[in-house]
Structure formats: C-alpha cells, structure tokens
Amino acid sequence: MKNYKIILQIFSLGLCTLGFAQSEIDKKLTQIATAPSALRIENDIRTLVDFGTRHTLSDTVSNNRGIGAARRWIKSEFEKISETCENCLEVSFMGDMVKADGRRIIEDTRVVNVMAIQRGTKFPNRFVIMSGDIDSRVSDENDFTSASPGANDNATGMAGALEAARILSKYQFPTSIIYVGLSGEEQGLFGGKIMAKFAKENQWEIVAVLNNDMIG
C-alpha cells in the first residue's frame, strides 16, 4: 500500500507538471490504478515458475530452464511492451562479472539485469526506478540445479514490474521511469550493486526506487 501511494503521488506531480487540470489528473490516476490485470500477473508468475530454477548460477544456455532463459523472456516481454508504444522503451541487458567469494558465489559469474527505460519528456536523466528480483534459490544457497520455483519470492515482484511497464508506457511523464529485473539478489544483492554503480557512473538523478519484493 505504501508503494501504491508513492506511485500515485509521483505520477500526480508529473501530470501537474505537464499542465493537466485536476479533474484530468484524477481521471488518469483512476485509469492507472484500475488497469492492472490479475490474470496477466498470474500468467507472468507461472511463466517464471516454469523455468524450474532462476538461481544466479543456473543454466544460461537453455531456452526452457534456468536464469538465462528467464532473463531472455523478461527482455522479450519488455520489447513486446515497447512495440505497443511506438518503441518508447529502451530495452537492454546490464551486467558485470562477479568474482567467486567462496560463499554464495562459488565460481566467477556474470550477473545480468534486464532494464527498460521510459524516457521523461522534460527530465530524461531524472529517474523513478521500479524493480523486481529475477533470481530464486532453495535453502542451500549454492544449490543451483534443484527446482526453485520462487513464485512468491520473487516472481510476484518481477511480474509487478512488468505489469507496471504495460500500464505506464501508455502515458508520458516529465521524469524517466526505469523498469528493471535484478539478478544475483539472493546471492548478495549483486544486481542492485551493479545498477547502482552504473547509475553513479552515468550521473543519474534518482528521485525514488520502488522495489517490489514478495508482493503477493
């Protein structure tokens, strides 16, 4: 509920900046608030679960199982969304090599996030970030082969970020929005660290970060 209120406040301010009257703002906020589809979210969760495991060190080659298949599917979903808004999203992978630490990263691993940027009309380098974690694991953090469906933790959060992109990409805002799937979070928040480093290097002005973690 807290995230929901923050989102509405941010978009209300954005719409005011664009010069909409209060009645128009109320109408658009109502449209945004009532647009999410439980069926679409459920289908996204089921798709992510069907990859078997999304462990950070799991298969990256298979098209049906593992973290590689999951992140390619997420990227393809962002690309589909972009096609419906005249290529309004800049979709890409963002990754870096993480060295083995002998604990949760038992071999050098490239950790890859999936990012879609919806550029603001007035402040393209000012960002609201909405994230969800891609990866999942079982109790043994180094077991990257066992089934780890991760429906609640955190297919729900990733599905939420995708659904937000579907809805908000239909509108324009003065501030940019980034929808992102973070990897390596269960191994030590590596995806978030990679994104933070990228943001600092590119001098992003970050207004807010809304992290969807086990949203239900």
Sequence and secondary structure as in RCSB ss.txt:
>XXXX:A:sequence
MKNYKIILQIFSLGLCTLGFAQSEIDKKLTQIATAPSALRIENDIRTLVDFGTRHTLSDTVSNNRGIGAARRWIK
SEFEKISETCENCLEVSFMGDMVKADGRRIIEDTRVVNVMAIQRGTKFPNRFVIMSGDIDSRVSDENDFTSASPG
ANDNATGMAGALEAARILSKYQFPTSIIYVGLSGEEQGLFGGKIMAKFAKENQWEIVAVLNNDMIG
>XXXX:A:secstr
 HHHHHHHHHHHHHHHHTT  HHHHHHHHHHHHH   HHHHHHHHHHHHTTSB  TTS SS SSSSHHHHHHHHH
HHHHHHHHHTTS EEEEEEEEEE   SSS  S EEEEEEEEEE  SSEEEEEEEEEEE     SSTT  SS B  
IIIIIHHHHHHHHHHHHHTTS  SEEEEEEEE SSTTTSHHHHHHHHHHHHTT EEEEEEEE S  
